[in-house]
């Protein structure tokens, strides 16, 4: 991991721990999980929001106003809204994606779940996703939540990451292996 990414992750982890502990004490983890999903979706959809959290030119007060407006519009939990306000005041909003990732992991761990990052060439159907989750649950021994993404360059197959383990059954990977084997022969 590069040093700046490691620093960002460390900063995000401290904020995530504080927000998680407060939410757990107030028994609002389900609402916190919903807020995380909403914020993640907002970041994915809005280039303007990504610009606001990463802009070094925007004043702290302006970032705080934007985050306050977003918190009110999205009806975020008080702990999340306050966390975003503190992060804006300290110019730490750039770690928001890391924060969401850490919070998701903490909530999943608290619920006894593990998240599997699944990349496929085409979007998985509900039946495929459920069958994959059931198979992974049997293999891992914990409930598995699937985080699915689509990458058409895979051509076919799946790339599944659970924790530090990765299973790559994509056609692109197999073609690359075949290409390497042919280079060794010729």
C-alpha positions in Angstrom: 0.0 0.0 0.0 1.4 3.4 -0.9 2.1 5.8 1.9 -0.6 8.4 1.1 -3.2 5.6 0.9 -2.0 4.2 4.1 -2.2 7.5 5.8 -5.8 8.1 4.5 -6.8 4.7 5.6 -5.4 5.3 9.1 -7.3 8.6 9.4 -10.5 7.0 8.1 -10.1 4.1 10.5 -9.9 6.4 13.5 -13.1 8.3 12.5 -14.8 5.0 11.6 -14.0 3.6 15.0 -15.4 6.6 16.8 -18.6 6.7 14.7 -19.1 3.0 15.0 -18.7 2.9 18.8 -21.2 5.8 19.3 -23.7 4.2 16.9 -23.3 0.9 18.8 -23.9 2.5 22.2 -27.0 4.2 20.9 -28.2 1.0 19.2 -28.4 2.6 15.8 -26.2 0.3 13.8 -29.0 -0.7 11.3 -29.6 3.0 10.5 -25.8 3.6 10.3 -25.6 0.8 7.8 -28.3 2.4 5.7 -26.6 5.7 5.9 -23.3 4.2 4.6 -25.1 2.6 1.6 -26.8 6.0 0.9 -23.5 7.9 1.1 -21.7 5.3 -1.0 -24.4 5.6 -3.7 -24.3 9.4 -3.6 -20.5 9.4 -4.0 -20.8 7.0 -7.0 -23.5 9.1 -8.7 -22.3 12.6 -8.0 -19.1 14.0 -9.5 -19.8 17.3 -7.7 -19.8 15.5 -4.3 -16.5 13.8 -5.1 -15.2 17.3 -6.1 -16.3 18.8 -2.9 -14.7 16.2 -0.6 -11.4 16.3 -2.5 -11.1 20.0 -3.3 -8.2 21.7 -1.7 -9.5 25.1 -2.9 -12.9 24.9 -1.2 -12.9 26.6 2.3 -13.5 24.4 5.3 -16.7 26.4 6.1 -18.0 25.8 2.6 -17.3 22.1 2.8 -19.0 22.0 6.2 -22.1 23.8 4.7 -22.3 21.3 1.8 -22.0 18.3 4.1 -24.6 19.7 6.5 -27.0 20.2 3.6 -26.4 16.7 2.4 -26.8 15.3 5.9 -30.2 17.0 6.3 -31.4 16.1 2.8 -30.4 12.4 3.2 -31.7 12.4 6.8 -28.4 11.0 8.1 -28.0 9.8 11.7 -26.8 12.5 14.0 -23.5 10.6 14.7 -22.8 10.5 10.9 -23.7 14.2 10.4 -21.5 15.2 13.3 -18.7 13.0 12.0 -18.9 14.6 8.6 -18.9 18.1 10.2 -15.8 17.3 12.2 -14.1 15.9 9.2 -14.9 19.0 7.2 -13.6 21.2 9.9 -10.3 19.4 10.0 -10.1 19.1 6.2 -10.4 15.3 6.3 -13.4 14.8 3.9 -11.0 13.3 1.3 -11.0 10.1 3.4 -14.8 9.6 3.1 -14.6 6.6 0.8 -12.1 4.9 3.2 -14.4 5.8 6.1 -17.4 4.1 4.4 -15.3 1.0 3.7 -14.1 0.8 7.3 -17.6 1.3 8.7 -19.0 -1.3 6.5 -16.3 -3.8 7.6 -16.9 -3.0 11.2 -20.7 -3.5 10.9 -20.3 -6.7 9.0 -17.8 -8.0 11.6 -20.3 -7.1 14.4 -23.0 -9.0 12.6 -20.8 -12.0 11.9 -20.8 -11.3 8.1 -18.0 -11.1 5.6 -18.1 -9.2 2.4 -17.2 -10.8 -0.9 -16.2 -8.4 -3.7 -17.5 -10.1 -6.9 -16.6 -8.8 -10.4 -18.4 -10.3 -13.3 -18.5 -9.7 -17.1 -22.3 -9.2 -16.9 -24.6 -8.2 -14.0 -25.5 -11.1 -11.8 -29.1 -12.1 -11.6 -30.7 -12.4 -8.1 -30.7 -16.2 -8.4 -27.0 -16.2 -9.4 -26.1 -13.8 -6.6 -28.1 -15.9 -4.0 -26.5 -19.2 -5.2 -23.0 -17.6 -5.0 -23.7 -16.2 -1.5 -24.9 -19.7 -0.4 -21.8 -21.4 -1.8 -19.4 -18.8 -0.3 -21.2 -19.1 3.1 -20.6 -22.8 3.1 -17.0 -22.3 2.2 -16.2 -19.4 4.6 -18.4 -20.4 7.5 -19.9 -16.9 7.9 -22.8 -15.1 6.3 -21.5 -13.6 3.0 -22.7 -10.2 1.7 -22.0 -9.8 -2.0 -20.6 -6.5 -3.3 -21.1 -7.0 -7.1 -19.5 -4.9 -9.8 -19.4 -5.4 -13.6 -16.2 -5.3 -15.7 -16.9 -6.3 -19.3 -13.2 -6.7 -20.0 -13.4 -10.0 -18.1 -15.2 -11.5 -21.2 -16.8 -14.1 -18.9 -16.5 -15.8 -15.5 -16.0 -14.2 -12.1 -13.3 -12.7 -9.9 -14.2 -13.2 -6.2 -12.4 -11.6 -3.3 -13.2 -12.7 0.2 -10.8 -11.2 2.7 -7.3 -11.9 1.5 -8.4 -14.8 -0.8 -9.0 -14.3 -4.5 -10.5 -16.7 -7.0 -10.2 -15.6 -10.6 -12.2 -17.7 -13.1 -12.4 -15.0 -15.7 -11.8 -15.8 -19.4 -9.4 -12.8 -19.5 -7.3 -14.4 -16.8 -7.3 -17.8 -18.6 -6.3 -16.1 -21.9 -3.4 -14.3 -20.2 -2.2 -17.6 -18.7 -2.4 -19.3 -22.1 -0.5 -16.4 -23.7 2.2 -16.6 -21.0 2.5 -20.4 -21.5 2.8 -19.9 -25.3 5.6 -17.4 -24.8 7.5 -19.9 -22.6 7.3 -22.5 -25.3 8.2 -20.3 -28.3 
